[in-house]
Amino acid sequence: MRLLVANHPYVDGNKRTALNTVELFYLLNGYHFAYEDESVRTILKEFAIQEQAVNIENVIEYCRTHAVPED
């Protein structure tokens, strides 16, 4: 997620691509990424604007707590 947003590989849609990639990763591994829209947008914006200031441990914990096993 971080690299897709911070490195800006596309002209437009970097944050959307990163979020969709994370969702697909969880889906392929039997989980649903039940994120909160505002929280994940804040994380993505921070990666895009000031990558070094983002606490990676907090992002990892956020992703862990919002990964719900598929039925």
C-alpha positions in Angstrom: 0.0 0.0 0.0 2.7 2.4 1.0 4.8 2.0 -2.1 1.8 2.3 -4.5 0.8 5.6 -2.9 4.2 7.1 -2.1 6.0 6.4 -5.3 3.1 7.8 -7.5 3.5 5.2 -10.3 0.3 6.5 -12.1 -0.8 10.0 -13.1 -4.1 9.5 -11.2 -5.6 6.9 -9.0 -2.6 5.8 -6.9 -4.6 5.8 -3.6 -7.5 3.9 -5.2 -5.2 1.4 -6.7 -3.4 0.9 -3.4 -6.7 0.3 -1.5 -8.0 -2.0 -4.2 -4.8 -4.0 -4.1 -5.0 -4.4 -0.3 -8.7 -5.5 -0.6 -7.7 -8.0 -3.3 -4.8 -9.3 -1.2 -7.0 -10.0 1.8 -9.7 -11.5 -0.4 -7.2 -13.9 -2.0 -6.1 -14.9 1.5 -9.6 -15.6 2.8 -10.3 -12.3 4.5 -12.4 -9.2 4.0 -10.8 -5.8 4.6 -13.6 -4.1 6.6 -12.0 -0.6 6.7 -13.5 2.6 7.9 -13.6 5.0 5.0 -12.3 8.1 6.8 -9.5 6.3 8.6 -8.2 4.6 5.5 -8.4 7.8 3.5 -6.3 9.5 6.2 -3.7 6.8 6.0 -3.5 7.0 2.2 -3.2 10.8 2.3 -0.4 10.6 4.8 1.5 8.1 2.6 1.0 10.4 -0.4 2.0 13.6 1.3 4.5 12.7 4.0 5.5 9.1 3.8 8.3 9.3 6.4 5.9 10.7 9.1 3.6 7.7 9.0 3.9 5.2 11.8 4.0 1.9 10.0 3.3 -0.1 13.1 0.0 1.8 13.5 -0.9 1.0 9.9 -0.1 -2.7 10.3 -2.2 -2.8 13.5 -5.1 -1.0 11.7 -4.9 -3.6 8.8 -4.8 -6.5 11.3 -7.8 -5.3 13.3 -9.9 -4.7 10.2 -9.2 -8.0 8.5 -12.3 -10.2 9.0 -12.2 -13.9 8.0 -14.5 -14.8 5.1 -17.3 -17.2 5.9 
